[in-house]
């Protein structure tokens, strides 16, 4: 049964309780078999072929799905006089992916020197790059200036630091922290406790100071939470920033060229969750734009964003082999992957949906903790998860961890001597290319001074 459109359900929510009850029943019917709502683009046979060529674990990204996501985003935000999306490179720092996004018209949001290099590798240039960093070393400010990126300052004291080490550019942006005006979440924290951004008074004073130092074009930015599916939360962020733009114009005469509303849009990691509708989001922001900015003579203000998670998150999967079972006080499935490949569940207690290749519609008869091999007890991809019976061993089932296309491989690490897995790209024509090989022991030891070790005396 097909669920009613999300926008229709929102329209009648709170007006007709019986209607909403009916929607709830429909959704309960729709999600009665949760395993069928998270899809994977390859058959079990094709996936096994890939696993024979590229041993597990590996990430797989779907180019066609990524391009489709981008087109929907750009179409929704085309209601503004000008719009630019700077993809958050931190979400998926691979130049192959960035080249795909650049071909669709996206820029890049970078927060370090290597991320600036990745954007440059992908052909993303100049003001297509937004450089939002904090506690930034001088070398990275110079690198951003060299590329012509839009520098987004994080603190009022960084104005003099930037001037001293890289000079004040013509176009400059400042990051606003609304403090108690906004709530946050577990990923970024509460704004009033966060290390990011200027206060309201500081940003007004800072922009005037930047003008006195030679800046001629100005922008504002804010980013106060991550992975939020609540539409009203994002609209409130836009309202706060728009009102600040008007206040700055009235107090300093400075007219911002654009505002960057940040990212923070979440994805439905759980099957019962709903994705945030791009048309709803852009349309809601446009109403605020017309009511706050247009009357203030700011009707040409550009809108920028830095979405990462909703662009690539649903389009990536971590694929691992079930190699062990364990039965003690609980039932465990041990994978050939671990939290070095995907740390979100351990770091945030985050949910990632799991399916088993070839058993997508099998009954959920077992309750497992799905775990990795790291010597940490929180190395668990799922805790007490209802799943079909999983076979383990050298030819065990292939386990698919969904919605891993953002902040997955990017957050990997080498603790316990674990080696991070590789990445594959499913091209739009159905072919698959390896876009990052897995790490090797040689990579792990490459930074050690082994020549000095041979003659090292311990006394």
Buried (B, 14 or more C-beta within 10 A) or exposed (E): EEBBEBEEBEEBEEEEEEBBEEBEEBBEEBBEEBBEBBEBBBEBEBBBEBBEEBEBBBBBBBBBBBBBBBEBBBEBBEBBEEBBBBBBBBBBBBBBBBBBBBEBBBBBBBBBBEBBBBBBEBEBBEBBBBBBBBEBEEEBBBBBBEBEBBBBBBBBEBBEBBBEBBEBBEBBBBBBBBBEBBBBBEBBBBBBEBEBBBBBEBBBBBBBBBBEBEBEBBBBBBBBBBBBBEBEBBBBBBBBBBBBBBBBBEEBEBBBBBBBBBBBBBBBBBBEEEEBBBBBBBBBBBEBBEEBBEEBEBEEBBBBBBBBBBBBBBBBBBBBBBBBBEEEEEBBBBBBBBBBBBBBBBBBEBBBBBBBBBBBEBEBEEEBBBBBBBEEEEBBBBBEBEBBEBEBEEEBBBBBBBBBBBBBBBBBEEEBEBBBBBBBBBEBEEEBEBBBEBBEEEEBEEEEEEEEEEEEEEE
